[in-house]
Amino acid sequence: MDETSFQQKMAEIMNRIKELPEETRPAAEAAAEAVQGRREKVARSVAELQESLDYLRLSVKYLIF
């Protein structure tokens, strides 16, 4: 799932949460925010991993040279 479709789904979920009864809304909002936070953390981790792989590839090319 790419970032734009994820953001669209999250917006849809947040709109549905606003329609929930007042007593259940805070728990659902907290869960949705937690999912958003985890998604951002995973995205950062993937970016760091990609950067590490790029550095590893460069190091291997240097060693082969």
VEXPA-121602 format. One record per residue (C-alpha): residue in three letters; x, y, z. Coordinates in steps of 0.001 Angstrom, whole numbers, plus 524288, in hexadecimal, padded with zeros to 5 digits. Layout:
% residues N
(r "ALA", (X, Y, Z))
...
***
This chain:
% residues 65
(r "MET", (80000, 80000, 80000))
(r "ASP", (805CD, 80CF9, 7FC03))
(r "GLU", (8058A, 8194C, 80443))
(r "THR", (7FA4E, 82005, 7FD3C))
(r "SER", (7F113, 81475, 7FE39))
(r "PHE", (7F4DB, 812BB, 80C83))
(r "GLN", (7F1C9, 820FE, 80F4F))
(r "GLN", (7E4BD, 81FD6, 8084A))
(r "LYS", (7E118, 813D4, 8103B))
(r "MET", (7E53A, 81A75, 81CE4))
(r "ALA", (7DCF0, 8265B, 81996))
(r "GLU", (7D165, 81D61, 816E9))
(r "ILE", (7D37F, 81650, 823C0))
(r "MET", (7D48B, 8231B, 82B4D))
(r "ASN", (7C7CC, 827CF, 82531))
(r "ARG", (7C120, 81B2D, 8293F))
(r "ILE", (7C69F, 81C5F, 836EE))
(r "LYS", (7C06B, 829E0, 8380C))
(r "GLU", (7B341, 8235C, 835A7))
(r "LEU", (7B4F6, 81A06, 8411A))
(r "PRO", (7AE05, 81C16, 84E04))
(r "GLU", (7B4F2, 82518, 85789))
(r "GLU", (7B89B, 81A3C, 86113))
(r "THR", (7BFE9, 811FC, 85707))
(r "ARG", (7C617, 81CEF, 84F2D))
(r "PRO", (7D241, 81F98, 8579B))
(r "ALA", (7D6C6, 81172, 8573A))
(r "ALA", (7D506, 810A6, 84881))
(r "GLU", (7DC18, 81D97, 84667))
(r "ALA", (7E764, 818F4, 84ECD))
(r "ALA", (7E852, 80C56, 84711))
(r "ALA", (7E835, 813B0, 83A1A))
(r "GLU", (7F2D1, 81CF4, 83ED3))
(r "ALA", (7FAF9, 8115E, 84349))
(r "VAL", (7F9CB, 80B49, 835CB))
(r "GLN", (7FDF4, 81828, 82F98))
(r "GLY", (809BF, 818D5, 83891))
(r "ARG", (80DB9, 80AE0, 835A2))
(r "ARG", (80C7F, 80D5C, 82716))
(r "GLU", (81590, 8190D, 8282A))
(r "LYS", (81F3C, 81129, 83035))
(r "VAL", (81F3F, 8062E, 82621))
(r "ALA", (82134, 81006, 81B2F))
(r "ARG", (82CE5, 815E9, 82246))
(r "SER", (83289, 80861, 824A1))
(r "VAL", (8311A, 804BC, 81657))
(r "ALA", (837BE, 8115C, 8123B))
(r "GLU", (8430B, 80EC1, 81B8D))
(r "LEU", (84424, 800D4, 8169D))
(r "GLN", (84474, 80593, 80889))
(r "GLU", (84F2F, 80F28, 80C00))
(r "SER", (856FA, 80456, 81296))
(r "LEU", (85578, 7FB7F, 806BC))
(r "ASP", (85A08, 80654, 7FDCC))
(r "TYR", (86614, 80844, 80643))
(r "LEU", (8689E, 7F99F, 80652))
(r "ARG", (867B6, 7F8FB, 7F784))
(r "LEU", (87135, 80437, 7F649))
(r "SER", (87A9D, 7FDC9, 7FFD6))
(r "VAL", (87A37, 7F0FC, 7F87D))
(r "LYS", (87CD3, 7F7E3, 7EB93))
(r "TYR", (88849, 7FEE0, 7F1D3))
(r "LEU", (88DC1, 7F224, 7F715))
(r "ILE", (88C63, 7EB7C, 7E9E7))
(r "PHE", (8931A, 7F6C7, 7E330))
***
